[in-house]
Amino acid sequence: EDQPQVAAAPFGIRSASAPVEEDNKVVRNQAVDCSLRGDELPGNVGTRHTIRCPSGCNTERVWGSGPYTDDSSGCAAAIHAGAIPLNEGGLVRGVKEGPLKNAKASAAHGVESQAWRYWPRSFRVEKPR
């Protein structure tokens, strides 16, 4: 099998995977770095993104305990939610959601999240199907 080509993603995120597909409100297999925030991914409520996170993203900032504020690191939120392992990284799906009220702080899987009273946009993470 051919190795993936490194290419610039349409929204400025480094890609080391197959080309980004924006079909049916889904972006698939976009390789990102640990600092990618939910608000950096395009789309409105309901838009799904499948991204490939590297390992070791537990030091990035996260607010909430699922769903997460959209200024949280997508990869750190994925680790916190248990969707990917801290020491391996991997594919995770993020789904854009609406306002988040009274986001709770918690510690899980090596990531500590912070509380936040209200944020206008959020996302949830899940393992891709």
N, C-alpha and C positions, 0 to 999 in steps of 0.2 A: 504494500500500500504506500502511496506517495505521502511524504511528509507535508503537513500544512504549510502554506505560505504565509509569511508575515505581511500584513496589509493594514492600512489605516482604516479604522471603522468610520462610518459616515458621521458619527457624532464625536469624533476626536479621541476615542479610546483605542489604545494599542491592541491589535488583534494578532493572535498566533494560532488561529483556528480556521475552519472553513469560512467562506464568505458569509457575511451577515445576511439573513433573510428577513425581510419585513413583510411577511405574508400573513393575513388573518390575525393581525395584531400580535404577532409573536416575533421575537428576535432570538435566534438560536445560536448556541455554542460560541458566544462571544467571550474570548479570553480577556480578562481584565486584571488590574492590580488591586491590592488590598484597599486602597483609598477610595475606590469607586463608590460614590454615594447613590442612593436610590433616585435622587432628583437629577442625576446626570443621564439617566436613561430616558429616552423620549417616550411620549405617549400619555394618554389620559387614564382615568380609572378603568380598570379591567385589562389594560395592556399587560401582557406577560412577556418576560425576558428570561431566556435561559443563558446563564453566563458560566464561564469556567474560571473558578477562583484558584489562586495558588495556595500553597500551604502556609501556615503561620500567620494568619490575619487577625490574631486575637488582640492586638494592641490598638486597633482602630476604634473610633468612637461609635457607640450605639445607644439610642434612646428608645426605651420601651422593652417589652418582653414578648412581642408578637401580638399584633402587628408592631412595626417599628416606624419612627418618624422618617420621612424620606431624605433627611440630611444625614442619616446613619450610613455607615459602611455596609454595603450589601453583603460582602463576604464575611465580615465579622458577625452580622446578623444571622447569616446562614449557619455559621459555627454555633452561635448561641442557641439557635433553634434546633440544633442537632441534625440539620439537613446535610451537612458535610463534616468530615472529621478535621480537627484542627491541624494535625500533622500531615494530612494528605491533600487537602483542598478537594476540588472536583466540581462537577456540574450541579447547579442549583437553579431553581426557577423563582423569580421574583414577580409578584403580581401587584400592580399599582392599585392603591385604595384611597379613600377619601380621608376626611379629618380624623384625627386621633385625639381622644380626650383622656386625661389622667393616665398616661403611659406609666407603667410600673417599672421600678428598677429590680434587677435580679442578676444572679450569677449562675451561669450554666456552661458547661463544656469548655471552660477556660476563658470565657468572655464575661466581663461585668458590664451590664447595661445600666443606664441612668434613667431616673424618672423625669417626666416632663408633663406639664399641666395640659397644654393644648398645642397641636401642630396641624396646619391645614391639609397636609398631604401625608400619606403613609404607604407602606408596602408590607406584604407578608411574604415569607419564604417557604418553599416546599421542595421536596425531592422531585426531579423531573420524572414523568411517567414513561 
